[in-house]
């Protein structure tokens, strides 16, 4: 064990070395398969003689191992029972004893385990935690509290359910009383240790964790134990909101300390209680309002106070939402004080903001963007002002305009030196002009009726956008951001004038200016009017697209270091949007665009560091392939194969799901061609089981393999690769998460190979599917099985058909087809939602009526049931959707990069109609029935009379006679 432990530790150390990390990670994955691997990791974490970074790497590896291997999708343990028991036994005590950095990794692992096991399968956990709490050892207590927070914070975003409330009540019954006692005891210890810096810091860590836990425990409902003790609790919260001790001050003006974090946490709790429990908490509110006002009017501008100021402003904002509390601000004098003492100090640019603007421009942009999740003073002050305006729109507008006019006047006196005054004026105006929340697609949709945003722009801002020189960079940014924010308020004619000005600013030498220009250009290109037509269309952009794209790519490639190329995702997003808008206008500039994509792919493959950048990079590539590949498929396949194959050979796991999708898109652009040597060489590696172990790879691999199979069926059969591909189907269809992908693969196989090539596999495949239907049927599985049935049944001209399906099922088990058809296939056919699936079902049922021998002689009643099902489908005939060229955006802030599969929307697979020649499905049904009736000497007409009810007979005859 010791030797094995040492080898694992060495691999973990090697994984930290960029020169060895790939090989080390592969070796670690091999070690994972050995029994007890997780316990080896915990032993390394617990051994103080190992370097800290090795122990941290071991904790991180343990967390990721638990995420992948704790339970399957049905909640069953994937590890041996004794390993599960040992992990639970060791983990809590270990987490309490290790340094904070390692604690956070183990805490995440505990949270994963708790998601699965707490509390029914880990009902001793809370008793274990409570038993470890001490009266006088904050270090131990902090470990316990960290564990508790890692478990209880899971409740915050959840929707109410009986199971959730049972879990919370279980926790409160055991943890609530000792938690309040610890809160009170920590208060006493803080008083006793007011002059002991080390003890103070540990105790404030305890206090910070307890504030977080107080939020966790209150996040769903007000706990009775808290409600009963609310006066004492609010007294403590208020005490530490006002608390100060110079021993807890930080020397660094940019770094928040324990005081700031505790107070910020208290404000978060106050916001929660104002929003959810105002009826119980309202009587305690006044003291906090006074304290927050004092804090906001006396606190300094240093960056370390930003989180505290923003949380305090969020508290006041939440309070102003309540009419009775808002009335205290309902007069001009009070509002003037609020603007002067609270809004303006936190809205105005500080020296530290300008340092960020100049030294870390990308960070400035990310913090400044509307919709960012950063806790900036500006955003919090803006939100507070807008909330006041919602309550007292006209009064707030009048008060704020006095300050806007004042700052504009100050700027006019000395534009060169007083540019900050204008920046403040623009920010103030934007704050009161916008109502509601700005949307990602449209910007600000609702406007304060007391202002005119177009007039303000023309009078005060437009000149800054037009002027070539003499304008501060920040005012250029303000002008661009103003257009970006209020983009939906401008008419198409106004955008025809303004858009070229935005494009021009992409040529600025200032990083923030050209980046904001890229942000605005991208959003304007996405913008549509009320008629759903784009404000800026393909014709407006095509002529300048070559220069525009060339400039954007040059900005990205200016510094060839991988981390610098992918630093600015906004530039790549803009390039992506240009490609989407110009569509096939990219064809004349294919060579230059292709060269840039290949260069960037090579560079960032060596060190992927910005998931947003490479997501947009691959979306842009998807748009390029979508519009350029159909006219020149061989050229793109040949050019893109080396960089894409390089991603696979170098095992760049972050890029693999994207590359598989792009390979598939290239194939789908040229479906009639034979399979090139490039793709033939891809088949062996992509059917290897190891690639399919990553959940994020599965949907992309299925799409790629489903695109390869139709073009390469001959080679696949010749190389005996059908069986391993069907083995992949078997693995996928056994999983609820991947069953739909399994059917996609199966349909590609059955639709591409002649039945003779698959004759040895049909019965085992059917056995697999029927077993799933019987033992662990899901709604998705049943619908996909029914869709597969019709997929086969409709292809009687290809050697398949209903009789073929019947023969296969009867070989699995005699007599199984009738109950399967009556209880699954016919009823669930009506649940098919996609038009193309319903169309296939109509064709399948029609061909069953006309040409199935089994339904003529063996299933005579079934002929009538089939006809009734067909008529029901035809009541709402499937109409194929019109071609829609709109590409729907992902909101990247809602996406969990690296966790699972991220679909590329620009090259999303288009569902193909297998029967495009059938345009009027009702007419086709009638004609097909008539032809079959003639072919079978009037058999269809005879069955209509003998086997249908009068109502069904009349309807079917109406189709046949029309």
Secondary structure, DSSP 8 states (H G I E B T S, - for coil): -HHHHHHHHHHHHHHTSTTTHHHHHHHHHHHHTSTTHHHHHHHHHH-TTS-HHHHHHHHHHHHHHHHHHSB-TTS-BSS-HHHHHHHHHHHHHHHHHS-HHHHHHHHHHHHHHHHHHTTGGGTTHHHHHHHH--SS-HHHHHHHHHHHHHHHGGGTT----HHHHHHHHHHHHHHHHHHHHHHHHHHHHHHHTTT-HHHHHHHHHHHHHHHHHHHHHHSSS--HHHHHTHHHHHHHHHHHHH---GGG--S-TTS--HHHHHHHHHHHHHHHHHHH-HHHHGGGHHHHHHHHHHHHHH----GGGHHHHHHHHHHHHHHHTSHHHHGGG-SHHHHHHHIIIIIHHHHS--HHHHHHHHH-HHHHHHHHSTT-----HHHHHHHHHHHHHHHSHHHHHHHHHHHHHHHHHHHHH-TTT-HHHHHHHHHHHHHHHEES--BTTTB--EE-TT--HHHHHHHHTHHHHH-SSS--HHHHHHHHHHHHHTGGGS-HHHHHHHHHHHHHGGG-SSHHHHHHHHHHHHHHHH-B-TTS-BSS-HHHHHHHHHHHHHHHHHHHHSS-SHHHHTS-HHHHHHHHHHHHHHGGGGGGGHHHHHHHHHHHHHHHHTS---HHHHHHHHHHHHHHHHHHGGGSHHHHHHHHHHHHHHHHHTT-HHHHHHHHHHHHHHHHTTTTS---HHHHHHHHHHTSGGGGGSHHHHHHHHHHHHHHHHHHHHHHHHTT-HHHHHHHHHHHHTSTTTHHHHHHHHHHHHHHS-HHHHTTTHHHHHHHHHHHHHHS--HHHHHHHHHHHHHHHT-GGGT-SHHHHHHHHHHHSTTHHHHHIIIIIHHHHTT--SHHHHHHHHHHHHHHHHH-HHHHHT-HHHHHHHHHHHHHHHHT---------------GGG--TTTS----STT------TTTT---HHHHHHHHHHHHHHHTTTHHHHHHHHHS-HHHHHHHHHHHH-
